Amino acid sequence: MAFIEVNNVIKDFKIYKKQKGFTGSVKSLFCSQYDIKRAVDNISFKIDKGELVGYIGPNGAGKSTTIKMMCGILLPTSGNIMVNSRIPYVNRRENAMRMGVVFGQRSQLYWDLPVCETFDLYKKMYRIDEKRFKQNLSFFIELLGMQEFLQRPVRQLSLGQKMRANLAVALLHDPDIVYLDEPTIGLDVVAKNRIRHFIKEINRERAVTLVLTTHDMDDIEQICDRLIMIEKGSILYDGSLKEFKDKYCDGYILTVVFSDESARPNDPRFKVIKEEGPKKTILCSREVINMAEAVTLLVRSHNIVDLSIKEPEIEEVVRKLYEKDSENYPSTIAATGEND
């Protein structure tokens, strides 16, 4: 049995339609009208214990709604969800004790308390054993580099320091699963790398299941092994990052520095998209010529000073996929009238 099971889940929201004028207001008292917005549309997936899963989608795609149902905050309109053999919105207390949550734009820290006192407060809230609390805290302080700001009030911390403290809070009680919503938003490159390393290390050391939602595709590439992509409430893709690239990337890019400035590949399978003297940027289609064959042909037919291969940015691939899907996907909002 999978650690997380989401089966045919639908979530609809009622959006109240306000009618104009006094007559309309009186009428609404007896017969309210609503628009029904389908935020999640019959999605299913399974996640095994210890997986690192990126759950992505544009704003309004339904990813936050899905996470809230998995956390037990929202009830599905239909379908069912199981997290570690529990129904999260039925067994809310038990589910909350075994999960951690980090929202990039919402802090779990207390503004005027020093960070160390915030940790003590969460120790009491989760009834963490003293010995285990000290072990976890020591581990997180070292891995996240928090020693320098433990005694500072939260209001004096930088954004990166707050995020590191929030991650530690979410993991103090040894949760089985952690939901991360934009954990690197607004952080500089150094802070992002530290957070990414920490997430990977926690997964490796403790087999914590992690579900990451983000708009930063570098987070996905550097942290996750699996990608679930959602658009307008429906799943577009569910599989490994490698399979995603193989399936949706148009090709790969070769940057070649020839010894002769005038050199240029004559094979029509090579499309030169940029020239800077002897340096040529070449686009190749996977369907036409594979990477190994392309490199072999260039090396055999030209004197080459340098050659590098680059995959298309995953962010660009995701953007094109969303744009293609939005052209063919109908609106999911239907107007209805119901009694209150």
N, C-alpha and C positions, 0 to 999 in steps of 0.2 A: 504493500500500500504506500502511495506517495505521501510525502510529508505535508504538502498542500495540494488540495484538490478543489478546483473551481469547475462546476458542472452546469452548463446551460444557464448561466446567470444573466438575468435581465434586471435593469434598474431604471424605473421611470420616475420622473419628478412632475408634480402638478404645479403649473405656473398660473397663478390667479389672474384672470382677465378683468381689469377694472372697467366698468361701463361708465360712459359720460353722463353728466347731469344728475339732477336730484332723482328723476324717475329711474334712471339706470342704477343708482345706488340703492334705492328701495327694492328694485327687482332683484338685485344681487343678494339681498338678505334672504330671499326665498328660493332662488335658483342661481347658484353660483356657476360661472363658466370658467373653464381652465384650458390652457394649452398643456398637452402632455409632451414632455421632452424625454426622449429615450437616451439616457446617458451611457448605458452599457447594454449592448444588443446581443444576447445569447452567446456569451463567450465561455470557452472551456479551455483549461490547461492544467497541467500537473507539474509540481516542483518537488524534487527529491531533497532529502536532508543534505545540507552542506553545499547546495548549489549557489552560484553567484549569478543572479538574473537581472538583466537590464530591462525595465518595463517602460517603454518610451511612446511618445505620441505628442502631437501639437496641442496647444492649449484648447481645452474643451473636448479632447478626444475620449475622455472617460477613465483615464489612468488613476487620477486621484480618487474618483468614486470607487473604483475597484479596490484600491488600497484601504479606503475607509471601511468597506465591507469586510475585507480580510482582517482588519483590526477590531471589528465588532461595533464600530460607531454607527454604521448604516445597515439596514436590512435589505436584502434583495427583494425585488418585486416578485421574482420567481427564480427557480433554480436553487442550488445549494452550494455551500462552501464548507470545507473541512480543513482545519489547521491543526496538525499534530493530534488527529482523532477527536478534535473538539469543534463544535459549531461556534464560531467566534461571537456571533450576535446573540447566542443563547447562553453560552458559558463565558460571559464577559469578564468576570473576575479572574477565573483561571487562565483565560487567554491573555489578559493584561499582565499577569504575573510572569508569563513565559515569553513575552515579546518586548522588544525595544523599538523606539521610534525616534527618528531625527528629522525635523523639518527645517530646511535651510533658512527659512525666513521667520521661524518661530522658535524662541529659545525656551528651554526647560530650566534655565538658571534663574536665580533670584537676584534682582538688580543690585541690592545693597549688601548682600552677603558675600564674604570671601568665597572663593571657589571651594576650598577645603571644607567649609561649613555646609555648602550645598551638597557635597558628597555625603557628609554625615547625615544630613536630613533624608536623603534618598536611601541610605542604609537602613534607617528606622522605618521608612515607608514600605520598603520591600522585605523587611525583617531578615536582612542579610547577616549570616554568621560572622562574628568578629574576625576570625582567622581568615575566612574566605574574602571578606571585605578588604583586609590589609593586603592579601595576595593580589587581588584584582587591581586595587588602587596603585600598588607599587609597579605592577606590570604596565598599566595604562600611563602612569606618569613617565616612565622610562620610554615607552614606545612612542608616545605623543609629545614628549619634551615639554611637560607642563610644570616642572619644578620651579621655574622662574616666576610664575604668576599664581601659584596656589594660594598665597596669602592676600592676593588683591581682590577688592570688591569687583563684582562682575561688570559694573558700569565703567570700570577703568580698562577693560580688556579690548583688544583689537578684535575685528571680525573673525580672523583666523584662530585666535586664542579661544574665543567663545565657541567656535565650532568644534575645536578639539575637546573642550570641556563637555559639550553636549554629547559627543560621541562616547566619552567615558561614562557619563551618567546613564546613557542608554544601555550600556553593557555591564554595569556594576553588578547586576543581579543575575548574571549568567543566563540571558534569554536564549531560547532555541532559535528565534528568528528576529531579524532586525529589518525594519523598513526605513530606507533612506530616501528622503525627498530633497533633491537639489543640495547635497551635502557640501559641494564646493562653490556654491553660488557666491559671486563677489570676491573670491579669494585670489591672491596673487599666485604666481607659478610655484613658488617654494611651498606655500601653504597647501596648495592643491596636491603637490607630490607627496607631502607628508601624510595628508588624509588618505590618499589612494593607497599608499604603502601600508598604512594602519589597517585599512579595510581588508586588504589581501592577507595580511599577517594574521588578523583575527580569524579569518575564514580558514587559513591553513592550520593554525594552532588549535582551534576549538571547534572546527566544523560547524560554525554558525551559519545558518541559512540567511542570505542577504538578498533583498529585493530593492533594486535601485531605480528611482525615477529621476530623470535629469534631461536637460536640453543640451548639455555639454557632451558631445559625442566622444571627446577624449576620455571622459570618465568611463564611458561604455567600453571603449577599446582597451583601456588599461586595467579595468577592474573585472569586467564580466566575461563569462564563458558562453553565456546564452543570451539571446535577445528575443523579447516578445514585443512586437510592434502593434499598436492599436490606433485606429483612425475611425472617428465617428461611431465609437462604441463597439466596433468589430475588430477582430484580430486580422492583421494583414500578413504577419509573419511570426513564426515561432520556431526557433532552431538555433544552431550555433552561429557565432560571428563569421567563422570561415565559410560556412555554407551560404550565409547571407551575402557575403562579398562575391562568392563564386556565381551566385544566382543573379544578382542585380547589378554588379559592376559592369559597365560597358567594356572596359579594357584596362590596360595598364600603361604607364608612362615610362619611356626610356630616355634618360638624359645622357647623351653621348658626346664626348669631346674627341673629334677626329684630328689626326696629325696634319692633315691637309685642310685648310679653311674652306676650300671649294667642294670638299667631299660631301656627298649626299646619297642616301640609299635610293636605289632605282626601283626596288621591289614595291609594287603598288600596295602591298599589305602594310607598309610603313607610311604613316601619315605625319609629315613634319609640320608641327603646329607652332614652332618658334625657332628662330635662328639668331645666334649671337656669335658671329664669326665661325670658328671651328666647332662651337658648342651648338648642338641641335637637340631640340626637345621633340620626341617622336611618340605618337599615340598609336597603340596597337590594339586590335580587337581580339579578345580571347577566342571568339568563335572562328576567327580566320587563321590565327597563328598563335601557338602557345609560347610561353615565355622562354623556355629552353631553346626552341627552334629559332626564335628571333635573335637571341644573343649569339647563338652559333653562326647564323648567317652574317651578322654584322662583323663579328670577329674574323671570319674567314675572308670576307670580301673587302675589308678596309683596315687601315692602320689606325688603331684606337688608342688614345692616351688615357681616357677614363670613361667609365660607364657605370651608371646607377639605375636602379629600378624602383619605381614608386607606385604603390597602389593608389587609386583614387581615394580622396578623403571620404570616410564613411558618412560624414555630415552631408556632403554633396549627394551621395547615393540615396540617403534617407530623404532629402529634400525632393529629389526627382520622383521618388516613389510616392510620396505624399501628393505631389502635384498631379501625377498621373491618376492617382486614385480619386482625387477630388473632382476631376473632370467628369467622372462617370458615376459618382455616388450621389443619390438623391438626398434631399433634406430629410431629417429624421424627426421633425417636429410636426405633429398633427393636432389640429384644433378639435376639441370636443366640448360638449356641454354636459355637466353632471350636477346632480343634486349634492348639496353640501352634506 
